[in-house]
Amino acid sequence: MEDATEEVPGPLAALLTGGRFAALAVSGIRSALVPMIEGMKPSDDGNPMSYRWTVMSMTELAAPASSLDVARIREVFPILSELVSGKPLVYLDNAASTQKPVQVIDAIANHYRRSNANVHRGIHELSNRATDAYDGARDKVAAFFGVADSAELVWTRGTTEGLNLLAHAWGTTHLRAGDEILLSVLEHHSNLVPWQMVAQRTGAKLRFIDIDEQGRLDLSTLDDLLTERTKLVSITHVSNALGTVNPVALIAERARAVGAVMIVDGAQSAPHLPVDVPSLGADFYVFSGHKMCGPTGIGGLWGRREALESLAPFHGGGDMIEFVELESSTYAQLPHRLEAGTPNIAGAVGLAAATDYLTAVGREAILAHERSLLAYAIERMSEIPDMTILGPRDLSERSGVVSFTLADIHPHDLATILDSEGVAIRAGHHCTQPLMKRLGVGSTARASFYLYNTPGEVDALVDALQKARTLFGY
Ligand code: PMP
């Protein structure tokens, strides 16, 4: 789709009517880290790539306007009433971690108040309560992801641990010198570094899907990249740095066609997209509880049963065994075989409460709300001179993340100024240093939305950004 240039109503109005709009005036960047290249057009300047445009077209808007009662939602998130720098907190760092509703806070507190004991081993009332809560949590979280057999859900500390588990338990036993692991340049360090370690250990080779000037995966190279040497493909569902939603089901199908195992990094899709995990067609999917209103220190690894069976035990210890001799052991059934030691029981209980909460609010409604906020944010931010917004132009190809640079103000300075206005955003490389290098920037600022954010908070962000501009003499 070429850029549209006709005069149309503002993005939010167009979103409400399901129409088409073109309104984003996004100008060049004069970052301290990257020299300004005037008049740059996409794709005519090689690397570092041009992701700049002056008029953005946004079509195929997948979501209707928000139907959420955000005022009521905000009432159950106590932290949102905090003052920061004497101002109401505007929390726009949801891609890093999300806030917790009272339902989650109470579930954890009540667990410790009334049911705390170790699971599976004790034959006493509290142990039974804890075991019931813990096993029930697995069933609930599995169901949230459309997984019928909860034994296919392995608890982890989060996405990073899930990927490391796979790299070690699958990678070190299945990869040989000359095999290839296909990743993308969009990946979070969690989906790069474990594979680098495994590649060094096994002699396997890393290959990468590149991106286009909008930060979308360039799938035109898939035919070349996917061969009989490809043993593993591991791709993020949603980019935490740009918000790009990747067509992982399509990639999984292509991976399967060459006999490769497919992993989806779901850290940013589990909270924001209504994902029916098995229908993605992948072998494994990993996610983190803290990014979806759940507690820190808990997350999951889903695997097709045969795929999980192909994993060597990862950590050894209590709970993952069947019989232990001094010299050898036999192992427990799935999922316990991959869960050594006392688990994060309260974490699992809290995460189940989070999935109950998100289900009650409605995941489609949450997605529509985030898309409407995203459209409004891009419209308002585009009013700011010297603003550069990165990522896909089509809203249906991105989640509620706006990565940006403003004039030559260092993103860390921006975040600091915004913090003094009560606005929490993130600045830096977002654990995607290779992506930043590919884009030709050192870092970006990033605002990311969730169900409790409001258009008023977008206005507060824009006001604070305008203030930062003024402070820097623009
Ligand atoms: N992958 C992606 C896409 C992420 O956004 C994150 C968190 N920023 C991770 C992996 C790692 O998640 P965690 O730190 O919760 O393990």
Residues whose N, C-alpha, C, O or C-beta is under 5 A from the ligand:
A	BS01	PMP	A95 G158 T159 T160 E161 H188 S190 T236 V238 N240 D265 A267 Q268 S288
